[in-house]
């Protein structure tokens, strides 16, 4: 059963940039209401795409360096990476179908 991977400054290179699958990273913080609201959606995506994509969460308070590197100034920010590059992004609260539509084109058939 898939669940979001905890992504940090330390493992970002390995988990995200070196992944052979698309990676959705949810940049969030514990004090952020919309981040808490989107968390169950991110967990559902991790289950739905288990084995097809990597779904992870990066706490911007604990991993400031990575958040700054990617210019994350508003949260939640969801970035989709493929082959180590950002291929799509969404800022703010949204529904599961919107994120699935953004992720789907990057998953190999």
N, C-alpha and C positions, 0 to 999 in steps of 0.2 A: 504494500500500500504506500503510495507516494505521499510525502509531506515536504513542505519547503525546507531547503537546506539553509543553515545559517552561514551567511557569507560575511567575511571580515576583510579588513585591509590585508591581513596575513594570507588568507587563502584565495583572494580574488583572482589572481593570475591563474592559479591551478583550476579552480572551479568554473570560472567564467571565460577568461580569455583563451584557455587551452582546451575548452570543451569541444567535442566533435558533434555536439547537438546544440540547437538553439537554446539560449538561456534567458529567462525572464527574471530580472532582479527588481524586487520591491524595496525601494529606499524608504525607510520609515523611522519613527521614533515613538517611544512609549507614551509620551505626553500628547501625541497628535490624534485627535478624535477621528478624522477621516481615515487615518492609517489603521486604527483599530477596526473601523467599519469595513475596510477592504480586506482585512486579514482573512476572514473566512472564504472570500472569493479566491484569494491567492492559494489557500489550502486546497480548495476544490480543484483549481487548475493543476496543482501538483499531483493530485490523484488522477485527474483525467488524462494528463500527459505523461504519466509515469512511464519511463523507458523511451519516450519520444523526445522529451525536452527536459531541461533542468530548470526547476523553479526554485528561486531562493529569495531570502530576505536579508537586507543589509541595514543594520541599525546605524543611522547617521551620527548618533551621539558617540557610539563606540568606534566607528570607523570613518572618522571625519576626512581622512586623506583621500579615500576613494570617492567619497561624495564630492569633494572639492575638485578632484581630477575630472569628473564627469559633469561639473557645473550644476550639481543638484542644489537648488536654492529653495525649492518648494517641495513639500512632501504631502501625500505620497507621490513619488515619481517612480514610474515603472519603465525600465529600459529593457529592450530586447536586443541581445547580442547574437551574432552569428559569425563564426570564424574570427572572433576577437574584436569585431566592430559593431557599433550600434547600428541596428537596421530599423528600429522603430522606438517610439517613446510615447508615454501617456502621463500627463501631469494631472493629479487630482483624483477624486473619487469617481469610479465608473462601475459599470456592470460587467459581469462575467463574459457575456457574449461579445462585448467590445474588445476585451483583452484576448479572447479566443480568436477573434477575426484578425487581430494584429499578429498573433503568434502562428496561426495556421499556415500562412504562405511560406514560412521558413522551416517547416518540418518536412523532411524528405519522405516521399511516398513509399 
